[in-house]
Amino acid sequence: MNIETKKQTAIVREPGVLITDGPSAMDLLATARYETGCSALVLFKEQLDESFFRLSTGLAGEVLQKFVNYQMKLAIVGDFDRCDSKPLRDFIRESNEGRQICFQPDEESALAWLEQAGA
């Protein structure tokens, strides 16, 4: 897997969808932690199955709970401004107010957020 380390954060550079369910999220989390020793991870929107962004599927909750349980901070990078779903916009806003999970427009913002959150 193509993982780069920057500012004590693992950045997944692998193209394509990597997370389709809870077990694939756990595999990615464990691989990143094992290969880098980092406790923070940056993923790109395109690396998550589209169903992640439909909150009714439960995939977002299942995946993000794995990161919380294993104390791995997560930044998801992508353009979320055009999100049509009010529940998803609210979920993103609430996540960004916390210190564990965030949604950011670019990699630089994600790294800054993670650094501020103590990663």
Secondary structure, 3 states (H helix, E strand, C coil): CCEEEECCEEEECCCCCCECCHHHHHHHHHHHHHHHCCCEEEEEHHHECHHHHCHHHCHHHHHHHHHHHCCCEEEEECCCCCCCCHHHHHHHHHHHHCCCEEEECCHHHHHHHHHHCCC
